[in-house]
Amino acid sequence: MDERRGQPSKQDAGTLCDEDALAQTLSAFARESEQLDPHATLVEIVRAAVALVPGCDEASISIVLGRRKATTDAASGDLPRAVDALQERLQQGPSLDAAYLHATVRVSDMATETRWPLFTPAALAAGAAGMLSLQLFVKGDDLGALNLFSRRAGAFTDESEHVGLIFASHAAVAYSVARREDRMARGFLTQQVIGQAQGILMERYKLTEDRAFALLVRASQQCNLKLRDLAVRLARSGEWPMPQPAAAAPDPADTSPRDEARR
C-alpha cells in the first residue's frame, strides 16, 4: 500500500480543526448526497468542498480513466475548468500528482511555486493563487482527485488539509456508493429491457425463450450493436434489423385470421 495515500502534504504541521462542527457538516453532506446518481454526487461534492474547506474559493473533480486522459467531471466555475485544462494540456500540475501519486499536494503560493515550471505561471495568470489537491479514489486504472482553488496566496493552511482529507474520505465513500447503486440499477433495467425484447421476438416469430435470446445475441453481433441497445430499440419501436428467422416463417397454406392480421 502506498503510504502517501490519504496523508497530509509535507507542509502540514498537525493543526486540528473543530471536530464536532466538522462531524455535523459531514453528516449533513451524507444526507444531501443520498439517492444521487454518480454525476450529481460529484456536483454535490464540489459544492460541499467550497462551503466546508477553509480557504477554498472554487473546486473541481478530475477523473482519469485508464490512467490516460484526465477530464473535469464537475466544477464550481470557470477558474477550475481553466486550470484543469492547463494541467491536461501541459501534463503537469498538482491535480495530476494527487491522482497518479495518491498524494496530497498543497500549493500555498503559486507565484513562488517551482515544482511545475510550465503550469504555475499559467495557473497564476488564470487566477489561481493557491491550490490543494487530494486523491479522491482509485478504482483499478480509474483515478480521481478533488481539486481546491484559492484566489489569494496563503489561504490553504494545515486546517484546510485536515478538513479536506476528512471530507475527501467521506466523499469517496459517497461516490463509490452512488456508482455501485447506479450499476445495479442499470443492470436491472438491462435485464428488464432484454426480457421485453425476448418477449416480442417470442410472440412475433413463435420462438422459445432460449431461441429468442440467441437471435438477439446474433443480431447484436451482426449489426455491431450492444445487446442492451438493440433490445431498447426493439422494445421502443418494434423495429428488427434482421430478416425473419427461416424456421419461424409462416406456412403459406395457413391462412388463419391471426396470421392474416399479423401479416
Secondary structure, 3 states (H helix, E strand, C coil): CCCCCCCCCCCCCCCCCCHHHHHHHHHHHHHHHCCCCHHHHHHHHHHHHHHHCCCCCEEEEEEEHHHCCEEEEEECCHHHHHHHHHHHHHCCCHHHHHHHHCCCEEECCCCCCCCCCCHHHHHHHHCCCEEEEEEEEEECCEEEEEEEEECCCCCCCHHHHHHHHHHHHHHHHHHHHHHHHHHHHHHHHHHHHHHHHHHHHHHHHCCCHHHHHHHHHHHHHHCCCCHHHHHHHHHHHCCCCCCCCHHHCCCCCCCCHHHHHHC
